[in-house]
Amino acid sequence: MAPTSDLELVTLAEAARIVGKSPHNIRDYIQRQRIGKYNTQGEQIKRARNGELFVSLKELRIFLALIEQGDAKHHHAGLHPELGFHGLPEYKRTKHVHRLHPYLGKFIPQLVEWFLSRYFKPDDVILDPFMGSGTTLVQGNEMNMHTIGIDISPFNCLIARVKTAKYDVVQARSEILEVEKHVANFSKQLTGSQDVRLPLFPEDKMEELNAGLLAECQGEYLKTWFAPRALLEMLYYRRLIPYYKYQDLLRVVLSRAVRSSRLIPHYDLATPTVPIPIGEKYWCRKHNRYCVPIDNCLVKIHAYSEDTARRLAEFDKLSSDKTVTIVQGDAQEVNLKAELSKTSIADRLVDGIFTSPPYVGQIDYHDQHVYAYELFGLPRQDDLEIGPKKRGKSKQAQKDYIKGIAAVFRNARSMLKQDAKVFVVANDRFQLYPEIAQLSGLRIVEQFHRAVTKRTEQGDDPYQETIFMMVKGSEDKFHGNDNRGSFIPQSSFRIPQSKEVFYGATCWPH
Ligand SMILES: C[S@@+](CC[C@H](N)C(=O)[O-])C[C@H]1O[C@@H](n2cnc3c(N)ncnc32)[C@H](O)[C@@H]1O
């Protein structure tokens, strides 16, 4: 009997028929470890008993799509069979606080866990100089490790702080639900509902209140991308925040709701280009029917309030008391020693780095949360972002990128233990990391290639990324600290010898 599983397990013959290959092809993929073998329980196995060999249709389709995309032969793929996390359901990839706020470009906690559990131990100090929304910090903390995160974007730091903070979860929950209730009442009055049990304002004061709220709204983005009702609801929520203890937590709930309340199609939350006029029907690719853009924020506040409280309580049970340090600043320059001097790990060096830097010309990290910057009046430091989308992928952009990323690792290097391990997750389509490693005084010792099938909000299109494992290189090859920005001439550049985890693995073009 065919097993039931998320992996869509089928026999070899069925797999061959469904994807239009021969059973021999499928066997070949297995032998080359491009797809896994499974038993009737859906467990990955090394040896199959007679008649009990199954393959995952899901894994197979992803693998074939990657071949097609990369215009490569399958024996060049070299994908690590465990690092694809193909069978991992969505709720696990977004477990507890990892889903407190959307963030374009975060990696999954299971990837962090895989490496931290193999190369580090409890009480180690782990640094993520491109912290983003704090995935490494949350996972490291869960695994009893001290964590340090640096990010240039104040809003990303806010998300990471909220995820890793300690709460009185009962109070946090009650604050979230109380604000939700107040905004619901405000909204009822706003829409003229008769069912207002706790009127907050006399009818004639409502107009004055709304005018006051709108006067507090400075941002062009806010004025353009939201329906009037949605705008007033979010501005009212914002006004309540200073009355509570967990203000950043409330900001995150609000920001998540605001993001989903924009006048945008349901299928494009990550990269909308123009707002849809209020009430205008559009063909929704997500729901396969006509939809209209949302006109309020309350529905989303309802959706995320209880959810946030539940997620915090879940993480509260798993989190450890290890130090979490978050530094907002340019990782090329942050003085880590001084930052740590205020913490309980002041005298410690860093055991390792686990990070995913921005990729050249891919994402504008401040811009993706423009609504939050306007809503909370956060300062922006776009100019210090390394490799932003707005600077493109040209040769010059790549040079600047190499310089910036190398400066970050050089800056971190003095805080690394001699035997520290550095893991860098990168979609290195331009093959910049060998040079970055060299300029950083690091040596690539191993490369793991993984298929990425679902990075949050980057669509279902699979692509490949590499996890570079690096160690400190010898001092004489390190053109370090004092010459930030000066380059080793190309002619003297030597690609370090590194071990590819699977034979024949090359960097895959996209
Ligand atoms: C790929 S994201 C990291 C995502 C993270 N791994 C997560 O799971 O959320 C890269 C991050 O690098 C940050 N960044 C860009 N330039 C920086 C700089 N000069 N200093 C510190 N952080 C920077 C961006 O703001 C962005 O949050």
The ligand as an ORCA input file, in Angstrom:
! r2SCAN-3c Opt
* xyz 0 1
  C      19.381     38.088      3.724
  S      19.001     39.244      4.998
  C      19.218     38.280      6.447
  C      18.004     37.464      6.766
  C      18.117     36.650      8.028
  N      18.988     35.522      7.870
  C      16.737     36.189      8.491
  O      16.483     34.979      8.533
  O      15.892     37.038      8.774
  C      20.360     40.341      4.997
  C      20.308     41.458      6.032
  O      21.519     42.202      5.941
  C      21.230     43.529      6.358
  N      22.306     44.430      5.959
  C      22.554     44.977      4.746
  N      23.619     45.778      4.811
  C      24.071     45.766      6.086
  C      25.134     46.387      6.779
  N      25.961     47.235      6.178
  N      25.299     46.133      8.097
  C      24.452     45.287      8.733
  N      23.412     44.673      8.137
  C      23.224     44.907      6.818
  C      19.877     43.821      5.719
  O      19.217     44.869      6.381
  C      19.175     42.471      5.853
  O      18.343     42.469      6.986
*
